[in-house]
C-alpha cells in the first residue's frame, strides 16, 4: 500500500524537473491571449515582433557587450553541437567534460574528418573539469552547468588572440549570474530557466565568433540546417531559417518579461540560490544524505543532486511522491546512483522547495 503523505505537507506545485521545467500560468495564458499569433506564418510581422522582442530582452537580461548578437534557430542544443563542428571549430579544439551533456559536443567534433583533434580535460561525475590555455587550440568548449550531475563551472575565457570560448549554458542561462564578455558563444535551450519547450536554440555571439562563422561557412560545405551564417542572417531579420514552434517563442518572451520585471539576472540568481541552498542545507543536516557535488563552490544553484545511503531507497521515495503529484526528482538515468535530482529554476517557488523537503523527511523517517 502506498504511503499517503499528509495533504498539508504537499507543495502547491509539484514540478521539480531538470528540464523540461515548470511553466508559470502567465506563460500559458500568453498562448491563448486575443493577440496571440499562433496559427500564423513565422515570416509575418506578428511573429517577427515576438522574435525581435526575445532578442532585445536577451540582450538586456545578459547585458551583452557592444558587437555581440543574439541568434536563434530550430533544433535545440543537440543540433547546435553539430553546427559548432561545421561552423566554429577551425582545426583543433579543447573540451572540458564532467558529465553526460558536456561530453556530447565532443562526440560531434571527434567524428568530423576536417578536425585535427580534441584535447579533452575530464573529471568524474560530481566534479568539474576546467579548460587550460594551450598552443594550437582555436576553440575551447565547456558547460556552464552540467545538468546530469548538478555541478557548475566558473565561466572564463581561454586561449590567446584568435581563440574562441564556447559555453553550453542550457541549464544555467537565466538562473545564474554570468559575464558573457568572457565567452564568444554562450548558447542554450529554453526548456530550463526559461520555462519553455525544447526544439529551439539561442546563442549570444561575439564579433570574433561571428567572423569565424562567416569564414568557415564560406570555405566548407555546410548543410543549411547547421549553417550558422544562415542563422545569423535570419536572426538579423527577426526570424528563423526553418519554421519554429511559435508557442515556444511566446513562452520565452513572456518569461523574459517576467525576469526583467523581477529585477533581471541578479534577481533570478538570488531566487535559485535561495532554493538550492535550502536543499543543500537539508541534505547536510541529515545523517543519511549528502550533496553529490562534494566541493561547495561547484554545487549548482539550479540542479541539485543529493546522494543517500543504503537505508533510503530513492526509487521508492520518488514513486511515492509521483503518486501525490510531485514529479521528476529522479537521478540522471546513466549515473546509476541512489540519488535525487531537484530542479530549482526561477519558476520554482522557495515555499514549494521547502514543502518538498518536508515531504522527503516524512517519507524517509516514516519508512524507517
C-alpha positions as CSV (number, residue, x, y, z in Angstrom):
1,X,0.0,0.0,0.0
2,X,1.4,3.4,-1.0
3,X,2.1,5.8,1.8
4,X,-0.3,8.7,2.0
5,X,1.5,12.0,2.6
6,X,-0.5,14.4,4.7
7,X,-2.1,17.0,2.4
8,X,-0.8,20.0,4.4
9,X,2.8,18.9,3.7
10,X,2.5,18.8,-0.1
11,X,3.8,21.7,-2.3
12,X,1.3,23.8,-4.2
13,X,3.1,22.9,-7.4
14,X,5.0,19.6,-7.6
15,X,7.1,20.1,-10.7
16,X,10.8,19.9,-9.9
17,X,12.2,18.6,-13.1
18,X,15.6,19.5,-14.5
19,X,14.1,20.1,-17.9
20,X,11.5,20.4,-19.3
21,X,10.8,22.5,-16.2
22,X,7.9,24.2,-14.6
23,X,6.0,26.8,-16.6
24,X,4.2,29.7,-14.9
25,X,0.5,30.1,-15.5
26,X,1.1,33.5,-17.0
27,X,3.1,31.9,-19.8
28,X,0.3,29.6,-20.6
29,X,-2.1,32.4,-20.7
30,X,0.0,34.2,-23.3
31,X,-0.7,31.4,-25.7
32,X,-4.4,31.9,-25.7
33,X,-4.4,35.7,-25.4
34,X,-6.6,37.5,-28.0
35,X,-3.5,38.9,-29.7
36,X,-1.6,35.5,-29.9
37,X,0.0,34.9,-33.2
38,X,-0.4,31.1,-33.0
39,X,-1.5,29.7,-36.3
40,X,0.1,32.4,-38.4
41,X,3.3,32.4,-40.6
42,X,6.6,32.8,-38.9
43,X,7.7,35.1,-41.7
44,X,4.9,37.6,-41.0
45,X,5.2,40.7,-38.7
46,X,3.3,39.4,-35.6
47,X,5.8,36.5,-35.2
48,X,8.8,38.6,-36.2
49,X,7.8,41.1,-33.5
50,X,8.0,38.3,-30.9
51,X,11.4,37.2,-32.2
52,X,12.6,40.8,-32.1
53,X,11.3,41.1,-28.5
54,X,13.1,38.0,-27.5
55,X,16.4,39.1,-29.0
56,X,16.1,42.6,-27.3
57,X,15.2,41.1,-23.9
58,X,18.0,38.5,-24.0
59,X,20.4,41.4,-24.7
60,X,19.0,43.3,-21.7
61,X,19.0,40.3,-19.4
62,X,22.6,39.4,-20.1
63,X,23.8,43.0,-20.6
64,X,25.6,41.9,-23.8
65,X,28.6,43.9,-24.9
66,X,28.6,46.1,-28.0
67,X,29.1,44.0,-31.1
68,X,27.6,40.8,-29.6
69,X,24.5,39.5,-31.3
70,X,21.6,37.3,-30.2
71,X,21.0,34.4,-32.5
72,X,18.3,31.7,-32.6
73,X,17.4,28.7,-34.6
74,X,15.4,25.4,-34.6
75,X,16.7,22.1,-33.4
76,X,17.8,22.7,-29.9
77,X,21.3,22.2,-28.3
78,X,21.8,18.8,-30.0
79,X,21.7,20.5,-33.4
80,X,23.9,23.3,-32.2
81,X,26.6,20.8,-31.2
82,X,26.8,19.6,-34.8
83,X,26.7,23.2,-36.0
84,X,29.7,24.0,-33.8
85,X,31.6,21.3,-35.6
86,X,30.9,22.8,-39.0
87,X,30.9,26.5,-38.3
88,X,33.0,27.3,-35.2
89,X,35.9,24.8,-34.7
90,X,38.6,25.6,-37.2
91,X,41.1,22.7,-36.8
92,X,41.8,21.8,-33.1
93,X,39.6,22.1,-30.0
94,X,39.9,21.6,-26.3
95,X,36.9,20.5,-24.2
96,X,36.2,20.1,-20.5
97,X,34.0,17.0,-19.9
98,X,32.4,16.4,-16.5
99,X,29.1,14.7,-17.2
100,X,26.8,13.4,-19.9
101,X,26.0,16.7,-21.6
102,X,29.4,18.3,-21.6
103,X,30.6,15.2,-23.4
104,X,28.1,15.4,-26.3
105,X,29.7,18.2,-28.2
106,X,33.0,16.2,-28.0
107,X,31.3,13.3,-29.7
108,X,30.1,15.5,-32.5
109,X,33.5,17.2,-33.1
110,X,35.6,14.0,-33.0
111,X,33.5,12.5,-35.8
112,X,34.4,15.3,-38.2
113,X,37.3,14.4,-40.6
114,X,38.4,18.0,-41.0
115,X,39.1,18.5,-37.3
116,X,42.7,17.5,-36.3
117,X,41.7,16.5,-32.8
118,X,40.2,17.4,-29.5
119,X,42.2,17.8,-26.3
120,X,39.8,16.5,-23.6
121,X,40.0,17.5,-19.9
122,X,37.9,15.1,-17.8
123,X,36.5,14.9,-14.3
124,X,34.5,12.1,-12.8
125,X,30.8,12.9,-12.4
126,X,30.3,15.1,-9.3
127,X,33.4,17.2,-10.1
128,X,34.3,19.9,-12.6
129,X,36.9,19.7,-15.3
130,X,38.4,23.0,-16.4
131,X,40.0,24.0,-19.7
132,X,43.6,25.1,-19.8
133,X,45.0,27.6,-22.4
134,X,47.4,25.8,-24.7
135,X,49.2,26.4,-28.0
136,X,47.4,25.4,-31.2
137,X,43.9,25.4,-29.8
138,X,41.5,27.5,-31.7
139,X,38.3,26.6,-29.8
140,X,37.6,25.9,-26.1
141,X,34.3,24.3,-25.1
142,X,32.7,23.5,-21.7
143,X,29.4,23.6,-20.0
144,X,28.4,26.3,-17.5
145,X,26.2,23.8,-15.7
146,X,26.3,20.0,-16.0
147,X,22.6,19.1,-15.9
148,X,23.2,15.4,-15.4
149,X,25.3,15.8,-12.2
150,X,24.4,19.2,-10.7
151,X,27.9,20.6,-11.0
152,X,28.6,24.2,-12.1
153,X,31.7,25.6,-13.7
154,X,33.2,29.0,-13.5
155,X,32.9,31.0,-16.7
156,X,36.1,32.5,-18.1
157,X,37.9,32.9,-21.4
158,X,40.7,30.6,-22.5
159,X,43.4,30.9,-25.2
160,X,45.1,33.8,-26.8
161,X,44.3,36.1,-29.7
162,X,42.1,34.3,-32.2
163,X,40.9,31.5,-29.9
164,X,37.2,31.2,-29.2
165,X,35.5,30.2,-25.9
166,X,32.1,28.4,-26.4
167,X,30.0,27.8,-23.3
168,X,27.0,25.4,-23.2
169,X,24.7,27.2,-20.8
170,X,21.5,25.2,-21.4
171,X,20.6,24.7,-17.7
172,X,22.5,27.8,-16.4
173,X,21.4,30.6,-18.7
174,X,18.7,32.8,-17.0
175,X,19.3,31.3,-13.5
176,X,22.9,32.0,-12.8
177,X,24.9,35.3,-12.9
178,X,27.4,35.4,-15.8
179,X,29.6,37.8,-17.6
180,X,29.1,36.9,-21.2
181,X,32.0,39.1,-22.3
182,X,34.1,36.1,-21.0
183,X,32.7,34.0,-23.8
184,X,32.4,34.1,-27.5
185,X,29.3,31.9,-27.8
186,X,27.0,31.5,-24.8
187,X,24.3,29.1,-26.1
188,X,21.3,27.4,-24.5
189,X,17.9,25.8,-25.0
190,X,14.8,27.3,-23.4
191,X,13.3,24.4,-21.5
192,X,15.1,25.0,-18.2
193,X,15.3,28.5,-16.6
194,X,13.1,30.0,-19.3
195,X,10.2,27.6,-18.7
196,X,9.5,26.8,-22.3
197,X,9.6,23.7,-24.5
198,X,12.6,22.3,-26.4
199,X,13.4,22.4,-30.1
200,X,14.9,25.8,-30.2
201,X,18.5,27.1,-29.5
202,X,19.6,30.6,-28.6
203,X,23.1,32.0,-28.6
204,X,24.9,35.2,-27.7
205,X,27.8,35.5,-30.1
206,X,30.8,37.8,-30.0
207,X,32.2,39.7,-33.1
208,X,35.0,37.1,-33.2
209,X,32.6,34.3,-33.3
210,X,30.5,35.9,-36.0
211,X,33.7,36.4,-38.0
212,X,34.7,32.7,-37.5
213,X,31.2,31.6,-38.6
214,X,31.4,33.7,-41.8
215,X,34.9,32.5,-42.6
216,X,34.3,28.8,-42.1
217,X,30.9,28.7,-43.8
218,X,32.4,30.3,-46.9
219,X,35.2,27.7,-47.0
220,X,33.2,24.5,-46.1
221,X,30.1,22.8,-47.4
222,X,27.6,23.0,-44.5
223,X,24.0,21.6,-44.5
224,X,21.6,24.5,-44.4
225,X,20.1,23.4,-41.1
226,X,23.6,23.5,-39.5
227,X,24.8,26.7,-41.2
228,X,25.2,29.3,-38.5
229,X,25.8,32.0,-41.1
230,X,22.2,31.4,-42.3
231,X,21.1,31.6,-38.7
232,X,22.9,34.9,-38.3
233,X,21.3,36.3,-41.4
234,X,17.8,35.2,-40.4
235,X,18.2,36.3,-36.8
236,X,19.1,39.8,-38.0
237,X,15.7,39.7,-39.8
238,X,14.0,38.6,-36.6
239,X,13.1,35.1,-37.9
240,X,14.5,31.6,-38.1
241,X,15.6,29.7,-41.2
242,X,13.0,26.9,-40.5
243,X,9.6,27.1,-39.1
244,X,9.8,27.4,-35.3
245,X,7.3,26.4,-32.7
246,X,5.5,29.7,-32.2
247,X,4.2,28.6,-28.9
248,X,7.8,28.2,-27.6
249,X,8.6,31.7,-28.8
250,X,5.7,33.1,-26.8
251,X,6.6,31.2,-23.7
252,X,10.2,32.5,-23.9
253,X,9.1,36.1,-24.5
254,X,6.6,36.0,-21.6
255,X,9.3,34.5,-19.3
256,X,11.8,37.2,-20.3
257,X,9.3,39.9,-19.5
258,X,8.8,38.4,-16.0
259,X,12.5,38.0,-15.4
260,X,13.3,41.6,-16.3
261,X,10.3,42.9,-14.2
262,X,11.5,40.9,-11.2
263,X,14.9,42.6,-11.4
264,X,16.8,40.8,-14.1
265,X,19.5,38.2,-14.0
266,X,20.7,39.0,-10.5
267,X,17.2,38.6,-9.1
268,X,16.9,35.2,-10.9
269,X,20.2,34.1,-9.5
270,X,19.0,35.1,-6.0
271,X,15.9,33.0,-6.4
272,X,17.8,29.9,-7.5
273,X,20.4,30.4,-4.8
274,X,17.8,30.5,-2.0
275,X,16.0,27.4,-3.3
276,X,19.1,25.3,-3.9
277,X,20.7,26.4,-0.6
278,X,17.6,25.1,1.2
279,X,18.1,21.6,-0.3
280,X,21.9,21.6,0.3
281,X,21.4,22.6,3.9
282,X,18.7,20.0,4.4
283,X,21.0,17.3,2.9
284,X,23.9,18.2,5.1
285,X,21.7,18.1,8.2
286,X,20.6,14.5,7.7
287,X,22.8,11.5,8.6
288,X,21.6,9.5,5.6
289,X,22.1,12.2,2.9
290,X,24.9,14.2,1.4
291,X,25.3,16.6,-1.6
292,X,26.7,14.6,-4.5
293,X,29.0,17.5,-5.5
294,X,31.4,17.5,-2.6
295,X,33.1,20.8,-3.3
296,X,30.7,23.6,-2.4
297,X,32.0,26.1,-5.0
298,X,30.9,23.6,-7.7
299,X,27.4,23.0,-6.4
300,X,24.8,24.1,-8.9
301,X,22.2,26.6,-7.8
302,X,19.7,25.3,-10.5
303,X,20.1,21.5,-10.5
304,X,20.7,20.0,-7.0
305,X,21.8,16.4,-6.6
306,X,21.7,14.6,-3.3
307,X,23.1,11.1,-2.6
308,X,21.6,8.8,0.0
309,X,22.9,5.8,1.9
310,X,21.5,2.3,1.5
311,X,18.9,2.9,4.2
312,X,16.9,5.1,1.7
313,X,15.5,3.7,-1.5
314,X,15.2,6.8,-3.6
315,X,13.4,5.0,-6.4
316,X,10.6,4.1,-3.9
317,X,10.6,7.6,-2.5
318,X,10.2,9.1,-5.9
319,X,7.4,6.7,-6.7
320,X,5.5,7.7,-3.6
321,X,6.0,11.4,-4.4
322,X,4.9,10.9,-8.0
323,X,1.6,9.3,-6.8
324,X,1.0,12.6,-5.0
325,X,1.8,14.8,-8.0
326,X,5.4,15.6,-7.0
327,X,7.4,14.7,-10.1
328,X,10.7,14.4,-11.9
329,X,13.2,14.3,-9.0
330,X,14.9,11.0,-10.2
331,X,18.7,11.0,-10.8
332,X,20.0,11.2,-14.3
333,X,19.5,7.8,-15.9
334,X,23.1,6.9,-16.8
335,X,24.5,7.8,-13.4
336,X,23.0,4.8,-11.6
337,X,23.2,6.3,-8.2
338,X,20.9,6.2,-5.2
339,X,20.2,9.8,-5.6
340,X,17.6,12.6,-6.1
341,X,18.0,15.4,-8.6
342,X,15.9,18.5,-7.9
343,X,15.4,21.4,-10.4
344,X,15.4,24.8,-8.6
345,X,15.0,27.0,-11.6
346,X,13.5,30.5,-11.2
347,X,9.9,29.4,-11.7
348,X,10.1,27.0,-8.7
349,X,9.0,28.8,-5.6
350,X,11.0,28.5,-2.4
351,X,7.9,27.6,-0.4
352,X,7.4,24.6,-2.7
353,X,11.0,23.5,-2.3
354,X,10.6,23.7,1.5
355,X,7.4,21.7,1.2
356,X,9.2,19.0,-0.9
357,X,11.9,18.7,1.8
358,X,9.2,18.3,4.5
359,X,7.6,15.5,2.4
360,X,11.0,13.8,2.0
361,X,11.5,14.0,5.7
362,X,8.1,12.5,6.3
363,X,8.5,9.6,3.8
364,X,12.1,8.7,4.8
365,X,11.6,8.9,8.5
366,X,8.2,7.1,8.2
367,X,9.7,4.2,6.3
368,X,12.5,3.8,8.8
